[in-house]
């Protein structure tokens, strides 16, 4: 017998799927929205009872889902914590499934929510579950190239200070999923926050390259672009030996004394 329910969104589906205290969940052929919901739930300290998740996902889907720095960094953190495993199969996937110890459910998107179809046929559940567990075992690990959020937080605190790090993360969260994210990537956000706090360009670019966000050359090119548009400015700071270092500053009074979201919005306007 097949049973069906309709949930309002992906988050509700995942909550229902893990309500029985499952320690591990295999998610087959998840959509971008499902991946985002899984990562958000896993990284949220206030969300309890989230199981370890194994994703069997086509490469083009996971590439698209982790195209943005913030989600990719969160996913990488979950991988480092061994709470998320991402693998890509050799052949295409056709059905979106949730597979746990005693449940196999298919997800069907509908106009009024997400349909969840499950069966009480134990033999069928075991057959399907075993088949997809085997496909997961044979699939290749997917390597995220974005640095893990935990490492970004720790190293940025040490290299630049807790306040710049907190503002960096807050700005990424504020612009995530908005048009602002199209104009301000992680490097631009880091430079903007560094200018707000008067950080040296050398310290920022060295940290960014060491942690794996971007090369020093990329930071330098983006700094020049922001400077040309009046978003940031620099002042020379003498040092004992060698060329003076550059201290980053906000480029105009209209950027000062703004909220993090307001600063991002005003900077994006100058870049138009």
C-alpha positions in Angstrom: 0.0 0.0 0.0 1.2 3.5 -0.9 0.6 6.4 1.5 0.9 10.1 0.6 1.2 13.4 2.4 1.7 16.9 1.3 4.2 19.2 3.1 4.4 22.9 2.7 8.1 23.0 1.8 11.4 21.1 1.8 12.1 21.9 5.4 8.9 20.3 6.5 9.6 17.2 4.5 13.0 16.8 6.1 11.6 17.4 9.6 9.0 14.7 9.0 11.7 12.3 7.6 13.9 12.7 10.7 11.2 12.8 13.3 11.8 9.2 14.3 15.4 10.0 15.4 17.2 8.4 12.4 20.9 8.8 12.7 21.5 8.7 8.9 19.5 9.7 5.8 20.3 9.0 2.2 18.9 11.7 -0.1 18.8 10.7 -3.8 18.6 13.2 -6.7 17.9 16.2 -4.5 16.9 19.5 -6.1 18.9 22.7 -5.5 16.3 23.8 -2.9 16.6 20.5 -1.1 20.3 20.8 -0.9 20.0 24.3 0.4 17.5 23.2 3.1 19.7 20.3 4.2 22.8 22.4 4.5 20.9 25.2 6.3 19.4 22.8 8.8 22.8 21.1 9.4 24.7 24.2 10.0 22.1 25.8 12.3 23.1 25.3 15.9 19.5 25.8 17.0 18.2 22.9 14.8 18.3 19.7 16.8 18.0 16.1 15.8 19.4 16.6 12.3 20.9 13.2 11.1 24.1 12.7 9.1 23.1 13.1 5.5 24.4 11.3 2.4 23.7 13.0 -0.9 23.6 11.0 -4.1 23.4 13.9 -6.6 24.2 14.6 -10.2 27.3 16.7 -10.6 25.6 19.5 -12.5 23.0 19.9 -9.7 25.6 20.1 -6.8 27.7 22.5 -8.9 24.7 24.8 -9.4 23.7 24.5 -5.7 27.2 25.4 -4.4 27.9 28.1 -6.9 27.6 30.7 -4.2 30.4 31.1 -1.5 28.1 31.0 1.6 26.2 27.8 0.9 29.4 26.0 -0.4 31.3 27.1 2.7 28.6 25.8 5.0 28.4 22.5 3.1 32.2 22.1 3.3 32.0 22.6 7.0 29.4 19.8 7.3 31.7 17.6 5.2 34.6 18.4 7.5 32.5 17.5 10.5 31.5 14.2 8.9 27.9 15.2 9.0 27.5 15.4 5.2 28.8 13.2 2.4 28.3 14.2 -1.2 28.7 11.7 -4.0 28.0 11.8 -7.7 26.9 8.7 -9.7 28.2 7.6 -13.1 24.7 7.4 -14.6 21.8 9.9 -14.4 19.3 9.8 -11.6 15.5 10.1 -12.3 13.7 9.9 -9.0 14.0 12.0 -5.8 14.1 9.7 -2.8 14.6 9.8 1.0 16.0 6.6 2.2 16.3 5.8 5.9 16.6 2.6 7.9 12.9 1.8 7.7 11.5 4.2 5.2 11.7 4.9 1.5 9.8 7.9 0.2 9.6 9.6 -3.2 9.2 13.4 -3.4 7.0 15.0 -6.0 6.7 18.8 -6.4 3.2 20.1 -6.6 1.6 23.5 -6.9 0.5 23.5 -3.2 3.5 21.9 -1.7 5.7 18.8 -1.9 4.0 15.4 -2.1 5.7 12.6 -0.2 4.8 9.1 -1.4 5.8 6.1 0.7 5.0 2.5 0.8 4.2 0.0 3.6 5.5 -2.9 1.5 8.5 -4.0 3.5 10.1 -6.1 0.8 9.8 -3.3 -1.7 11.3 -0.8 0.8 14.3 -3.0 1.4 14.8 -3.7 -2.3 14.8 0.0 -3.2 16.8 1.0 -0.2 19.5 -1.6 -0.8 19.7 -0.7 -4.5 20.4 3.0 -3.8 22.7 2.3 -0.9 24.7 0.2 -3.3 24.7 3.1 -5.9 25.9 5.5 -3.2 28.7 3.1 -2.2 29.9 2.9 -5.8 29.6 6.6 -6.5 32.5 9.1 -6.5 33.1 11.6 -3.7 32.4 15.2 -4.8 35.1 17.6 -3.7 34.0 21.1 -2.7 36.7 23.7 -3.5 35.4 26.4 -1.1 37.0 26.6 2.3 34.8 25.3 5.2 33.0 28.0 7.2 34.4 26.8 10.5 37.9 27.3 9.1 37.0 30.7 7.6 35.7 31.8 11.0 38.7 30.6 13.0 41.4 31.9 10.7 39.7 35.2 10.1 39.3 35.8 13.8 43.0 35.2 14.3 44.2 37.2 11.3 41.9 40.1 11.1 39.8 40.2 14.3 36.4 39.0 15.5 34.5 42.2 14.4 35.6 42.0 10.8 34.8 38.3 10.7 31.4 38.8 12.2 30.6 41.6 9.7 31.9 39.4 6.8 29.6 36.6 7.7 26.7 38.9 8.4 27.0 40.6 5.0 27.2 37.3 3.2 24.0 36.2 5.0 22.3 39.6 4.3 22.9 39.5 0.5 22.5 35.7 0.0 19.8 35.0 -2.5 19.4 38.7 -3.5 20.5 40.7 -6.6 23.3 42.1 -4.4 25.1 38.7 -4.4 25.4 39.1 -8.2 27.5 42.2 -7.8 29.3 41.5 -4.5 31.2 38.1 -4.4 33.1 36.9 -1.3 36.2 38.8 -2.3 34.4 42.1 -2.7 32.5 41.5 0.6 35.8 40.8 2.4 37.3 44.0 1.0 34.3 46.1 1.9 34.2 44.8 5.4 38.0 45.2 5.7 37.7 48.8 4.6 35.0 49.4 7.2 37.4 48.2 9.9 40.6 49.8 8.5 42.4 46.4 7.8 45.6 46.3 5.8 45.3 45.0 2.3 48.3 42.8 2.8 46.8 41.1 5.9 43.4 40.6 4.1 44.8 39.2 0.9 47.3 37.0 2.7 44.5 35.5 4.9 42.2 35.1 1.9 44.9 33.3 -0.1 46.0 31.1 2.8 42.4 30.0 3.6 41.5 29.4 0.0 39.0 32.1 -0.9 41.1 33.6 -3.7 44.6 34.5 -4.7 46.4 37.8 -3.7 46.1 38.8 -7.3 42.4 38.4 -7.3 42.1 40.5 -4.1 44.3 43.1 -5.8 42.2 43.3 -9.0 39.0 43.5 -7.0 40.4 46.2 -4.8 41.3 48.2 -7.9 37.8 47.8 -9.3 36.2 48.9 -6.0 38.6 51.8 -5.7 37.8 53.0 -9.3 34.1 53.1 -8.4 34.7 55.0 -5.2 33.6 52.2 -3.0 36.9 51.9 -1.1 40.0 54.0 -0.7 43.5 53.3 0.6 46.1 55.1 2.6 49.8 54.3 2.8 51.2 53.0 6.1 55.0 53.1 6.4 56.8 50.0 7.7 60.4 49.5 8.9 61.6 47.7 5.8 60.2 47.7 2.3 57.3 49.4 0.5 54.5 51.0 2.6 51.4 48.8 3.2 48.0 50.0 2.1 45.2 50.4 4.7 41.7 49.9 3.3 39.1 52.6 4.0 35.6 53.2 2.8 35.6 55.5 -0.2 32.8 57.9 0.6 30.9 59.3 3.6 27.7 57.8 2.2 29.0 54.4 3.1 29.9 55.2 6.7 27.6 54.6 9.7 25.4 52.2 7.7 24.0 48.8 8.7 25.7 45.8 7.1 22.9 45.3 4.6 22.8 49.1 4.0 26.6 49.2 3.3 26.3 46.3 0.8 23.4 48.0 -0.9 25.1 51.4 -1.2 28.3 49.8 -2.4 26.4 47.8 -5.1 24.8 51.1 -6.3 28.3 52.6 -6.8 29.3 49.6 -8.8 26.4 50.0 -11.3 
